[in-house]
Amino acid sequence: MRKESDRESLLNERAGDIVPLLCDIVHEDQVQELGRAVAARTETLDALVNNAGSAFAAPMN
């Protein structure tokens, strides 16, 4: 999730159903921490949603 406020909102709405975790895959330390966080919560991973992307704004000529 991009913003901590989005994470908090989702946790309040779906408490217990999901575990949203922040991770920027450009930073290896964050990827390692993501793995540790998942392993600490469960032995299996049922679903992973990769919501990565970028946007580039430019004038239309």
MARNU-786978 format. One line per field, with one value per residue (C-alpha): residue in one letter; x negated, y, z; chain. Coordinates in pm, whole numbers, plus 32768, in hexadecimal, padded with zeros to 4 digits. Last residue first. Layout:
! MARNU-786978
aa <- c(A, ...) $
east <- c(X, ...) $
north <- c(Y, ...) $
up <- c(Z, ...) $
ch <- c(A, ...) $
***
This chain:
! MARNU-786978
aa <- c(N, M, P, A, A, F, A, S, G, A, N, N, V, L, A, D, L, T, E, T, R, A, A, V, A, R, G, L, E, Q, V, Q, D, E, H, V, I, D, C, L, L, P, V, I, D, G, A, R, E, N, L, L, S, E, R, D, S, E, K, R, M) $
east <- c(7FE0, 8056, 7F9D, 7EE4, 7F35, 7E81, 7F23, 7E8C, 7EF2, 7EF2, 8020, 7F9A, 80AD, 8037, 8122, 8129, 7FC8, 7F74, 7ECA, 7F67, 7F2F, 7DB9, 7D6F, 7E31, 7D78, 7C25, 7C65, 7CD6, 7B9E, 7AC3, 7B7B, 7B57, 79E1, 79C4, 7A46, 7AC7, 7BD8, 7C86, 7D4A, 7E6F, 7F3B, 80B3, 811E, 8277, 83AE, 836B, 83CB, 8471, 84EB, 83FB, 82D1, 8332, 833C, 81ED, 8149, 81D8, 8151, 7FF9, 7FF3, 7F7E, 8000) $
north <- c(870C, 864C, 86C9, 85C3, 84FC, 83B9, 82B7, 8197, 8040, 7F3E, 7EA3, 7D46, 7C86, 7B4B, 7A33, 78FF, 791A, 77F6, 77C9, 7906, 7A4A, 7A4A, 79C5, 7AE6, 7BEC, 7B4A, 7B49, 7CB4, 7D0F, 7C73, 7D35, 7E77, 7E3B, 7E01, 7F5D, 7F75, 7E82, 7F97, 7EE3, 7F40, 7E25, 7DF1, 7CC9, 7C4B, 7BB8, 7C06, 7D74, 7DC2, 7F2A, 7FA0, 7EFA, 7F98, 80F3, 80C2, 804D, 8170, 8261, 81BE, 821A, 8153, 8000) $
up <- c(7513, 7644, 7776, 783E, 7976, 79BE, 7A99, 7B54, 7BB9, 7CC7, 7D6B, 7D9F, 7E4C, 7EF9, 7F56, 8034, 80C3, 81A1, 82F1, 837A, 8436, 8479, 831B, 827F, 834D, 8306, 8191, 8197, 825E, 8150, 8042, 810C, 8132, 7FBC, 7F6D, 7E06, 7E6C, 7F2F, 803D, 811A, 81B0, 81B3, 8289, 822E, 82CA, 8438, 8425, 82D8, 82F6, 8406, 835F, 8213, 82AB, 8357, 8215, 8151, 825B, 823E, 80D2, 7FA7, 8000) $
ch <- c(A, A, A, A, A, A, A, A, A, A, A, A, A, A, A, A, A, A, A, A, A, A, A, A, A, A, A, A, A, A, A, A, A, A, A, A, A, A, A, A, A, A, A, A, A, A, A, A, A, A, A, A, A, A, A, A, A, A, A, A, A) $
***
